Amino acid sequence: MPENEKANQASEKSEKTKKSKKDKPGFGARAGKWFREMKAELKKVQWPTKKQTINNTVIVIVCCVVVGVCIWLFDTLASAVFKALINLFNS
């Protein structure tokens, strides 16, 4: 008896897997759904205005220049200190 039950359970499992594979939509259907959902999400995005974009761009450029100047100053200062130390110990 238990062998018959195991055989029945195995056949039920194989039927379920066959059904689940058949129920799964194809690649085209899934890709289409993905694009529709993406389009719906992009409609919800609040895009910045031209003024906001220009303002943010200017802020980024100014910050990059300030950081560049700081790095340049530190590099120049460190170079001068190392040269002074080398000259001090070579004398």
C-alpha positions as MATLAB code, in Angstrom:
seq = 'MPENEKANQASEKSEKTKKSKKDKPGFGARAGKWFREMKAELKKVQWPTKKQTINNTVIVIVCCVVVGVCIWLFDTLASAVFKALINLFNS';
ca = [
       0.000    0.000    0.000;
       2.643    2.606    0.885;
       4.291    2.058   -2.490;
       1.037    2.963   -4.260;
       0.755    6.130   -2.181;
       4.327    7.125   -3.047;
       3.619    6.533   -6.742;
       0.466    8.661   -6.531;
       2.338   11.469   -4.763;
       5.106   11.356   -7.351;
       2.639   11.559  -10.218;
       0.820   14.472   -8.534;
       4.115   16.328   -8.141;
       5.029   15.817  -11.779;
       1.590   17.070  -12.862;
       2.014   20.183  -10.703;
       5.404   20.969  -12.208;
       4.019   20.516  -15.703;
       1.149   22.871  -14.918;
       3.440   25.470  -13.358;
       5.661   25.459  -16.441;
       2.630   25.851  -18.690;
       1.212   28.666  -16.541;
       4.442   30.656  -16.716;
       4.170   33.395  -19.372;
       6.682   33.475  -22.185;
       9.674   35.765  -22.484;
       7.838   38.254  -24.711;
       4.928   38.550  -22.299;
       7.235   39.039  -19.323;
       9.344   41.627  -21.187;
       6.210   43.498  -22.254;
       4.925   43.542  -18.682;
       8.296   44.809  -17.454;
       8.300   47.683  -19.980;
       4.718   48.648  -19.114;
       5.556   48.729  -15.405;
       8.730   50.718  -16.090;
       6.764   53.277  -18.110;
       4.215   53.603  -15.303;
       6.989   54.190  -12.745;
       8.692   56.782  -14.938;
       5.435   58.728  -15.137;
       5.533   59.011  -11.327;
       9.019   60.561  -11.315;
       9.186   64.257  -10.528;
      11.787   65.504  -12.989;
      13.836   68.605  -12.031;
      13.251   71.882  -13.786;
      15.875   73.492  -16.014;
      16.702   75.992  -13.263;
      17.201   73.223  -10.679;
      19.413   71.246  -13.074;
      21.628   74.266  -13.800;
      21.836   75.134  -10.089;
      22.841   71.583   -9.130;
      25.402   71.432  -11.942;
      27.016   74.695  -10.810;
      27.159   73.427   -7.219;
      28.879   70.221   -8.312;
      31.440   72.086  -10.433;
      32.217   74.535   -7.597;
      32.632   71.672   -5.118;
      34.980   69.853   -7.514;
      37.103   72.995   -7.928;
      37.249   73.558   -4.147;
      38.279   69.955   -3.481;
      40.865   70.157   -6.274;
      42.370   73.306   -4.789;
      42.496   71.698   -1.335;
      44.278   68.655   -2.718;
      46.698   70.865   -4.656;
      47.491   72.924   -1.523;
      48.021   69.803    0.587;
      50.247   68.274   -2.088;
      52.332   71.458   -2.373;
      52.657   71.738    1.420;
      53.568   68.058    1.832;
      56.121   68.300   -0.966;
      57.752   71.341    0.655;
      57.888   69.583    4.045;
      59.478   66.465    2.574;
      62.036   68.512    0.633;
      62.917   70.422    3.815;
      63.315   67.191    5.771;
      65.502   65.659    3.062;
      67.685   68.779    2.931;
      67.916   68.825    6.751;
      69.119   65.232    6.978;
      71.473   65.463    3.966;
      73.417   68.389    5.445;
];
